[in-house]
Amino acid sequence: MDVSRLRQLALSDSGFVFDPVTGHTFTVNAAGLIVLSALKEGQSTDAIVKRLRDEMEMDGSEDVARDVDDFLARLAEQGLAG
């Protein structure tokens, strides 16, 4: 996955995201912030799923992999990942 556009995003601890290329701003929840941070660090999808489970203290009943895939698809739709 090409994350060069994601690396340009400015992220705040509160989930505020600024895209300096377009000037657009948006917010993400805690899980979204973890995913964006991990992608900017170059982590794989599997590593992101594990990180979410660990940091969000998920018990395993959640379908985290599907949620991450859905989030990545939305990023691609917005031209932020490909």
Biopython code that builds the backbone (N, CA, C, O; Angstrom):
import numpy as np
from Bio.PDB.StructureBuilder import StructureBuilder

atoms = [
    (1, "MET", "N", (0.842, -1.174, 0.000)),
    (1, "MET", "CA", (0.000, 0.000, 0.000)),
    (1, "MET", "C", (0.890, 1.239, 0.000)),
    (1, "MET", "O", (1.836, 1.349, 0.780)),
    (2, "ASP", "N", (0.563, 2.158, -0.886)),
    (2, "ASP", "CA", (1.291, 3.418, -0.971)),
    (2, "ASP", "C", (0.754, 4.374, 0.091)),
    (2, "ASP", "O", (-0.408, 4.778, 0.053)),
    (3, "VAL", "N", (1.607, 4.719, 1.022)),
    (3, "VAL", "CA", (1.183, 5.598, 2.120)),
    (3, "VAL", "C", (1.899, 6.945, 2.090)),
    (3, "VAL", "O", (1.932, 7.655, 3.095)),
    (4, "SER", "N", (2.472, 7.298, 0.942)),
    (4, "SER", "CA", (3.218, 8.556, 0.872)),
    (4, "SER", "C", (2.333, 9.758, 1.201)),
    (4, "SER", "O", (2.790, 10.696, 1.854)),
    (5, "ARG", "N", (1.083, 9.745, 0.762)),
    (5, "ARG", "CA", (0.161, 10.842, 1.105)),
    (5, "ARG", "C", (-0.146, 10.854, 2.594)),
    (5, "ARG", "O", (-0.262, 11.921, 3.196)),
    (6, "LEU", "N", (-0.278, 9.676, 3.193)),
    (6, "LEU", "CA", (-0.572, 9.605, 4.626)),
    (6, "LEU", "C", (0.555, 10.203, 5.455)),
    (6, "LEU", "O", (0.315, 10.812, 6.498)),
    (7, "ARG", "N", (1.767, 10.029, 4.991)),
    (7, "ARG", "CA", (2.913, 10.547, 5.748)),
    (7, "ARG", "C", (2.894, 12.068, 5.831)),
    (7, "ARG", "O", (3.532, 12.651, 6.708)),
    (8, "GLN", "N", (2.168, 12.709, 4.925)),
    (8, "GLN", "CA", (2.083, 14.170, 4.928)),
    (8, "GLN", "C", (1.039, 14.695, 5.910)),
    (8, "GLN", "O", (1.049, 15.878, 6.249)),
    (9, "LEU", "N", (0.144, 13.828, 6.367)),
    (9, "LEU", "CA", (-0.919, 14.267, 7.268)),
    (9, "LEU", "C", (-0.355, 14.693, 8.620)),
    (9, "LEU", "O", (0.588, 14.093, 9.136)),
    (10, "ALA", "N", (-0.945, 15.727, 9.173)),
    (10, "ALA", "CA", (-0.611, 16.154, 10.534)),
    (10, "ALA", "C", (-1.677, 15.587, 11.459)),
    (10, "ALA", "O", (-2.870, 15.812, 11.253)),
    (11, "LEU", "N", (-1.244, 14.849, 12.484)),
    (11, "LEU", "CA", (-2.161, 14.213, 13.431)),
    (11, "LEU", "C", (-1.990, 14.829, 14.810)),
    (11, "LEU", "O", (-0.869, 15.064, 15.262)),
    (12, "SER", "N", (-3.104, 15.085, 15.470)),
    (12, "SER", "CA", (-3.025, 15.535, 16.859)),
    (12, "SER", "C", (-3.447, 14.383, 17.763)),
    (12, "SER", "O", (-4.097, 13.437, 17.319)),
    (13, "ASP", "N", (-3.075, 14.473, 19.013)),
    (13, "ASP", "CA", (-3.436, 13.431, 19.975)),
    (13, "ASP", "C", (-4.943, 13.315, 20.172)),
    (13, "ASP", "O", (-5.436, 12.278, 20.618)),
    (14, "SER", "N", (-5.667, 14.368, 19.844)),
    (14, "SER", "CA", (-7.125, 14.352, 20.022)),
    (14, "SER", "C", (-7.863, 13.753, 18.826)),
    (14, "SER", "O", (-9.086, 13.613, 18.857)),
    (15, "GLY", "N", (-7.119, 13.398, 17.767)),
    (15, "GLY", "CA", (-7.750, 12.809, 16.590)),
    (15, "GLY", "C", (-8.036, 13.794, 15.476)),
    (15, "GLY", "O", (-8.680, 13.445, 14.487)),
    (16, "PHE", "N", (-7.565, 15.021, 15.627)),
    (16, "PHE", "CA", (-7.716, 16.028, 14.581)),
    (16, "PHE", "C", (-6.659, 15.759, 13.521)),
    (16, "PHE", "O", (-5.481, 15.595, 13.841)),
    (17, "VAL", "N", (-7.078, 15.714, 12.254)),
    (17, "VAL", "CA", (-6.165, 15.405, 11.154)),
    (17, "VAL", "C", (-6.220, 16.543, 10.137)),
    (17, "VAL", "O", (-7.298, 17.001, 9.757)),
    (18, "PHE", "N", (-5.050, 16.989, 9.708)),
    (18, "PHE", "CA", (-4.952, 18.041, 8.699)),
    (18, "PHE", "C", (-4.178, 17.516, 7.506)),
    (18, "PHE", "O", (-3.084, 16.971, 7.649)),
    (19, "ASP", "N", (-4.763, 17.687, 6.317)),
    (19, "ASP", "CA", (-4.112, 17.307, 5.067)),
    (19, "ASP", "C", (-3.562, 18.583, 4.433)),
    (19, "ASP", "O", (-4.334, 19.381, 3.901)),
    (20, "PRO", "N", (-2.243, 18.793, 4.477)),
    (20, "PRO", "CA", (-1.678, 20.033, 3.944)),
    (20, "PRO", "C", (-1.760, 20.137, 2.425)),
    (20, "PRO", "O", (-1.656, 21.234, 1.876)),
    (21, "VAL", "N", (-1.941, 19.029, 1.750)),
    (21, "VAL", "CA", (-2.039, 19.046, 0.291)),
    (21, "VAL", "C", (-3.358, 19.672, -0.153)),
    (21, "VAL", "O", (-3.386, 20.507, -1.056)),
    (22, "THR", "N", (-4.450, 19.260, 0.491)),
    (22, "THR", "CA", (-5.775, 19.741, 0.092)),
    (22, "THR", "C", (-6.310, 20.841, 0.998)),
    (22, "THR", "O", (-7.216, 21.581, 0.617)),
    (23, "GLY", "N", (-5.748, 20.947, 2.200)),
    (23, "GLY", "CA", (-6.267, 21.888, 3.181)),
    (23, "GLY", "C", (-7.444, 21.342, 3.962)),
    (23, "GLY", "O", (-8.005, 22.038, 4.808)),
    (24, "HIS", "N", (-7.825, 20.104, 3.688)),
    (24, "HIS", "CA", (-8.965, 19.494, 4.378)),
    (24, "HIS", "C", (-8.579, 19.068, 5.790)),
    (24, "HIS", "O", (-7.434, 18.707, 6.059)),
    (25, "THR", "N", (-9.550, 19.120, 6.667)),
    (25, "THR", "CA", (-9.378, 18.622, 8.026)),
    (25, "THR", "C", (-10.482, 17.623, 8.317)),
    (25, "THR", "O", (-11.577, 17.710, 7.761)),
    (26, "PHE", "N", (-10.189, 16.689, 9.179)),
    (26, "PHE", "CA", (-11.190, 15.738, 9.632)),
    (26, "PHE", "C", (-10.761, 15.196, 10.977)),
    (26, "PHE", "O", (-9.639, 15.429, 11.427)),
    (27, "THR", "N", (-11.651, 14.480, 11.606)),
    (27, "THR", "CA", (-11.328, 13.874, 12.895)),
    (27, "THR", "C", (-11.514, 12.370, 12.809)),
    (27, "THR", "O", (-12.324, 11.867, 12.031)),
    (28, "VAL", "N", (-10.751, 11.671, 13.619)),
    (28, "VAL", "CA", (-10.869, 10.223, 13.739)),
    (28, "VAL", "C", (-10.955, 9.873, 15.219)),
    (28, "VAL", "O", (-10.513, 10.636, 16.078)),
    (29, "ASN", "N", (-11.523, 8.722, 15.499)),
    (29, "ASN", "CA", (-11.583, 8.268, 16.886)),
    (29, "ASN", "C", (-10.229, 7.674, 17.279)),
    (29, "ASN", "O", (-9.287, 7.686, 16.486)),
    (30, "ALA", "N", (-10.136, 7.163, 18.486)),
    (30, "ALA", "CA", (-8.866, 6.632, 19.001)),
    (30, "ALA", "C", (-8.329, 5.504, 18.131)),
    (30, "ALA", "O", (-7.127, 5.430, 17.879)),
    (31, "ALA", "N", (-9.210, 4.632, 17.674)),
    (31, "ALA", "CA", (-8.773, 3.521, 16.820)),
    (31, "ALA", "C", (-8.248, 4.046, 15.487)),
    (31, "ALA", "O", (-7.222, 3.579, 14.993)),
    (32, "GLY", "N", (-8.948, 5.011, 14.910)),
    (32, "GLY", "CA", (-8.500, 5.596, 13.650)),
    (32, "GLY", "C", (-7.152, 6.273, 13.787)),
    (32, "GLY", "O", (-6.325, 6.211, 12.877)),
    (33, "LEU", "N", (-6.929, 6.913, 14.911)),
    (33, "LEU", "CA", (-5.649, 7.568, 15.167)),
    (33, "LEU", "C", (-4.523, 6.540, 15.257)),
    (33, "LEU", "O", (-3.423, 6.773, 14.756)),
    (34, "ILE", "N", (-4.797, 5.415, 15.889)),
    (34, "ILE", "CA", (-3.800, 4.341, 15.969)),
    (34, "ILE", "C", (-3.481, 3.826, 14.573)),
    (34, "ILE", "O", (-2.314, 3.630, 14.236)),
    (35, "VAL", "N", (-4.513, 3.605, 13.758)),
    (35, "VAL", "CA", (-4.303, 3.092, 12.405)),
    (35, "VAL", "C", (-3.488, 4.086, 11.581)),
    (35, "VAL", "O", (-2.515, 3.697, 10.935)),
    (36, "LEU", "N", (-3.867, 5.352, 11.593)),
    (36, "LEU", "CA", (-3.128, 6.354, 10.817)),
    (36, "LEU", "C", (-1.679, 6.462, 11.279)),
    (36, "LEU", "O", (-0.771, 6.534, 10.452)),
    (37, "SER", "N", (-1.458, 6.473, 12.574)),
    (37, "SER", "CA", (-0.092, 6.556, 13.105)),
    (37, "SER", "C", (0.728, 5.352, 12.669)),
    (37, "SER", "O", (1.883, 5.488, 12.266)),
    (38, "ALA", "N", (0.129, 4.184, 12.750)),
    (38, "ALA", "CA", (0.831, 2.956, 12.370)),
    (38, "ALA", "C", (1.152, 2.946, 10.878)),
    (38, "ALA", "O", (2.240, 2.529, 10.480)),
    (39, "LEU", "N", (0.217, 3.401, 10.058)),
    (39, "LEU", "CA", (0.466, 3.466, 8.620)),
    (39, "LEU", "C", (1.599, 4.433, 8.305)),
    (39, "LEU", "O", (2.447, 4.144, 7.461)),
    (40, "LYS", "N", (1.617, 5.570, 8.974)),
    (40, "LYS", "CA", (2.690, 6.545, 8.767)),
    (40, "LYS", "C", (4.044, 5.965, 9.160)),
    (40, "LYS", "O", (5.076, 6.350, 8.610)),
    (41, "GLU", "N", (4.033, 5.030, 10.123)),
    (41, "GLU", "CA", (5.265, 4.371, 10.571)),
    (41, "GLU", "C", (5.648, 3.205, 9.667)),
    (41, "GLU", "O", (6.706, 2.602, 9.846)),
    (42, "GLY", "N", (4.789, 2.882, 8.692)),
    (42, "GLY", "CA", (5.088, 1.803, 7.757)),
    (42, "GLY", "C", (4.716, 0.416, 8.237)),
    (42, "GLY", "O", (5.199, -0.575, 7.691)),
    (43, "GLN", "N", (3.864, 0.328, 9.249)),
    (43, "GLN", "CA", (3.479, -0.980, 9.776)),
    (43, "GLN", "C", (2.527, -1.704, 8.825)),
    (43, "GLN", "O", (1.752, -1.077, 8.103)),
    (44, "SER", "N", (2.601, -3.020, 8.840)),
    (44, "SER", "CA", (1.728, -3.856, 8.014)),
    (44, "SER", "C", (0.327, -3.911, 8.615)),
    (44, "SER", "O", (0.113, -3.545, 9.771)),
    (45, "THR", "N", (-0.613, -4.373, 7.810)),
    (45, "THR", "CA", (-1.987, -4.510, 8.286)),
    (45, "THR", "C", (-2.052, -5.443, 9.487)),
    (45, "THR", "O", (-2.753, -5.157, 10.457)),
    (46, "ASP", "N", (-1.326, -6.557, 9.431)),
    (46, "ASP", "CA", (-1.327, -7.497, 10.559)),
    (46, "ASP", "C", (-0.784, -6.844, 11.827)),
    (46, "ASP", "O", (-1.313, -7.053, 12.919)),
    (47, "ALA", "N", (0.271, -6.056, 11.674)),
    (47, "ALA", "CA", (0.846, -5.369, 12.834)),
    (47, "ALA", "C", (-0.136, -4.337, 13.392)),
    (47, "ALA", "O", (-0.217, -4.141, 14.605)),
    (48, "ILE", "N", (-0.875, -3.682, 12.505)),
    (48, "ILE", "CA", (-1.860, -2.692, 12.946)),
    (48, "ILE", "C", (-2.977, -3.369, 13.725)),
    (48, "ILE", "O", (-3.412, -2.861, 14.758)),
    (49, "VAL", "N", (-3.443, -4.515, 13.235)),
    (49, "VAL", "CA", (-4.496, -5.261, 13.935)),
    (49, "VAL", "C", (-4.018, -5.637, 15.332)),
    (49, "VAL", "O", (-4.748, -5.473, 16.309)),
    (50, "LYS", "N", (-2.789, -6.143, 15.423)),
    (50, "LYS", "CA", (-2.244, -6.522, 16.735)),
    (50, "LYS", "C", (-2.129, -5.299, 17.645)),
    (50, "LYS", "O", (-2.476, -5.359, 18.824)),
    (51, "ARG", "N", (-1.646, -4.206, 17.094)),
    (51, "ARG", "CA", (-1.492, -2.972, 17.883)),
    (51, "ARG", "C", (-2.841, -2.479, 18.407)),
    (51, "ARG", "O", (-2.949, -2.061, 19.560)),
    (52, "LEU", "N", (-3.868, -2.530, 17.554)),
    (52, "LEU", "CA", (-5.204, -2.125, 17.995)),
    (52, "LEU", "C", (-5.698, -3.010, 19.130)),
    (52, "LEU", "O", (-6.223, -2.522, 20.131)),
    (53, "ARG", "N", (-5.525, -4.320, 18.962)),
    (53, "ARG", "CA", (-5.966, -5.252, 20.011)),
    (53, "ARG", "C", (-5.263, -4.949, 21.330)),
    (53, "ARG", "O", (-5.885, -4.961, 22.392)),
    (54, "ASP", "N", (-3.967, -4.679, 21.252)),
    (54, "ASP", "CA", (-3.184, -4.413, 22.463)),
    (54, "ASP", "C", (-3.543, -3.065, 23.094)),
    (54, "ASP", "O", (-3.822, -2.986, 24.290)),
    (55, "GLU", "N", (-3.533, -2.014, 22.284)),
    (55, "GLU", "CA", (-3.725, -0.665, 22.826)),
    (55, "GLU", "C", (-5.169, -0.365, 23.203)),
    (55, "GLU", "O", (-5.419, 0.440, 24.100)),
    (56, "MET", "N", (-6.117, -1.001, 22.532)),
    (56, "MET", "CA", (-7.531, -0.754, 22.820)),
    (56, "MET", "C", (-8.099, -1.813, 23.767)),
    (56, "MET", "O", (-9.286, -1.800, 24.095)),
    (57, "GLU", "N", (-7.222, -2.735, 24.202)),
    (57, "GLU", "CA", (-7.604, -3.801, 25.135)),
    (57, "GLU", "C", (-8.840, -4.555, 24.653)),
    (57, "GLU", "O", (-9.814, -4.718, 25.389)),
    (58, "MET", "N", (-8.779, -5.012, 23.396)),
    (58, "MET", "CA", (-9.887, -5.769, 22.817)),
    (58, "MET", "C", (-9.760, -7.225, 23.213)),
    (58, "MET", "O", (-8.655, -7.749, 23.353)),
    (59, "ASP", "N", (-10.891, -7.869, 23.390)),
    (59, "ASP", "CA", (-10.882, -9.243, 23.889)),
    (59, "ASP", "C", (-10.837, -10.296, 22.791)),
    (59, "ASP", "O", (-10.810, -11.489, 23.094)),
    (60, "GLY", "N", (-10.828, -9.896, 21.546)),
    (60, "GLY", "CA", (-10.758, -10.857, 20.456)),
    (60, "GLY", "C", (-12.084, -11.132, 19.796)),
    (60, "GLY", "O", (-12.119, -11.750, 18.732)),
    (61, "SER", "N", (-13.178, -10.695, 20.389)),
    (61, "SER", "CA", (-14.481, -10.945, 19.781)),
    (61, "SER", "C", (-14.768, -9.961, 18.648)),
    (61, "SER", "O", (-15.636, -10.212, 17.813)),
    (62, "GLU", "N", (-14.050, -8.855, 18.617)),
    (62, "GLU", "CA", (-14.239, -7.867, 17.570)),
    (62, "GLU", "C", (-13.537, -8.324, 16.289)),
    (62, "GLU", "O", (-12.496, -8.978, 16.353)),
    (63, "ASP", "N", (-14.097, -7.987, 15.142)),
    (63, "ASP", "CA", (-13.460, -8.319, 13.873)),
    (63, "ASP", "C", (-12.567, -7.155, 13.464)),
    (63, "ASP", "O", (-12.898, -6.376, 12.570)),
    (64, "VAL", "N", (-11.440, -7.060, 14.135)),
    (64, "VAL", "CA", (-10.543, -5.924, 13.957)),
    (64, "VAL", "C", (-9.971, -5.894, 12.546)),
    (64, "VAL", "O", (-9.863, -4.824, 11.947)),
    (65, "ALA", "N", (-9.605, -7.047, 12.009)),
    (65, "ALA", "CA", (-9.017, -7.088, 10.668)),
    (65, "ALA", "C", (-9.986, -6.521, 9.634)),
    (65, "ALA", "O", (-9.579, -5.765, 8.752)),
    (66, "ARG", "N", (-11.252, -6.876, 9.736)),
    (66, "ARG", "CA", (-12.251, -6.357, 8.795)),
    (66, "ARG", "C", (-12.403, -4.850, 8.965)),
    (66, "ARG", "O", (-12.504, -4.119, 7.979)),
    (67, "ASP", "N", (-12.421, -4.387, 10.205)),
    (67, "ASP", "CA", (-12.549, -2.953, 10.461)),
    (67, "ASP", "C", (-11.358, -2.173, 9.899)),
    (67, "ASP", "O", (-11.528, -1.090, 9.339)),
    (68, "VAL", "N", (-10.162, -2.725, 10.049)),
    (68, "VAL", "CA", (-8.969, -2.074, 9.500)),
    (68, "VAL", "C", (-9.059, -2.041, 7.978)),
    (68, "VAL", "O", (-8.770, -1.015, 7.363)),
    (69, "ASP", "N", (-9.456, -3.153, 7.367)),
    (69, "ASP", "CA", (-9.608, -3.185, 5.909)),
    (69, "ASP", "C", (-10.627, -2.153, 5.436)),
    (69, "ASP", "O", (-10.408, -1.482, 4.428)),
    (70, "ASP", "N", (-11.729, -2.025, 6.152)),
    (70, "ASP", "CA", (-12.747, -1.024, 5.804)),
    (70, "ASP", "C", (-12.179, 0.395, 5.909)),
    (70, "ASP", "O", (-12.429, 1.235, 5.045)),
    (71, "PHE", "N", (-11.420, 0.649, 6.963)),
    (71, "PHE", "CA", (-10.824, 1.972, 7.152)),
    (71, "PHE", "C", (-9.836, 2.272, 6.027)),
    (71, "PHE", "O", (-9.802, 3.386, 5.506)),
    (72, "LEU", "N", (-9.029, 1.272, 5.653)),
    (72, "LEU", "CA", (-8.064, 1.451, 4.568)),
    (72, "LEU", "C", (-8.779, 1.724, 3.248)),
    (72, "LEU", "O", (-8.313, 2.529, 2.442)),
    (73, "ALA", "N", (-9.903, 1.057, 3.028)),
    (73, "ALA", "CA", (-10.684, 1.289, 1.809)),
    (73, "ALA", "C", (-11.204, 2.724, 1.771)),
    (73, "ALA", "O", (-11.213, 3.361, 0.718)),
    (74, "ARG", "N", (-11.632, 3.219, 2.908)),
    (74, "ARG", "CA", (-12.119, 4.612, 2.963)),
    (74, "ARG", "C", (-10.981, 5.604, 2.710)),
    (74, "ARG", "O", (-11.178, 6.630, 2.058)),
    (75, "LEU", "N", (-9.801, 5.293, 3.225)),
    (75, "LEU", "CA", (-8.648, 6.155, 2.952)),
    (75, "LEU", "C", (-8.342, 6.170, 1.459)),
    (75, "LEU", "O", (-8.046, 7.220, 0.889)),
    (76, "ALA", "N", (-8.414, 4.999, 0.830)),
    (76, "ALA", "CA", (-8.163, 4.907, -0.611)),
    (76, "ALA", "C", (-9.206, 5.697, -1.396)),
    (76, "ALA", "O", (-8.872, 6.369, -2.372)),
    (77, "GLU", "N", (-10.466, 5.618, -0.975)),
    (77, "GLU", "CA", (-11.532, 6.377, -1.643)),
    (77, "GLU", "C", (-11.266, 7.874, -1.601)),
    (77, "GLU", "O", (-11.633, 8.603, -2.523)),
    (78, "GLN", "N", (-10.631, 8.328, -0.536)),
    (78, "GLN", "CA", (-10.332, 9.750, -0.367)),
    (78, "GLN", "C", (-8.988, 10.143, -0.997)),
    (78, "GLN", "O", (-8.567, 11.297, -0.913)),
    (79, "GLY", "N", (-8.325, 9.169, -1.626)),
    (79, "GLY", "CA", (-7.050, 9.440, -2.273)),
    (79, "GLY", "C", (-5.882, 9.549, -1.317)),
    (79, "GLY", "O", (-4.828, 10.074, -1.677)),
    (80, "LEU", "N", (-6.059, 9.058, -0.101)),
    (80, "LEU", "CA", (-4.994, 9.154, 0.901)),
    (80, "LEU", "C", (-4.108, 7.923, 0.953)),
    (80, "LEU", "O", (-3.019, 7.969, 1.526)),
    (81, "ALA", "N", (-4.549, 6.841, 0.375)),
    (81, "ALA", "CA", (-3.760, 5.603, 0.338)),
    (81, "ALA", "C", (-4.140, 4.865, -0.931)),
    (81, "ALA", "O", (-5.224, 5.056, -1.482)),
    (82, "GLY", "N", (-3.243, 4.033, -1.377)),
    (82, "GLY", "CA", (-3.563, 3.304, -2.602)),
    (82, "GLY", "C", (-2.785, 2.042, -2.733)),
    (82, "GLY", "O", (-2.945, 1.317, -3.715)),
]
sb = StructureBuilder()
sb.init_structure("model")
sb.init_model(0)
sb.init_chain("A")
sb.init_seg("    ")
for serial, (resi, resn, name, xyz) in enumerate(atoms, 1):
    if name == "N":
        sb.init_residue(resn, " ", resi, " ")
    sb.init_atom(name, np.array(xyz, "f"), 0.0, 1.0, " ", f" {name:<3s}", serial, name[0])
structure = sb.get_structure()
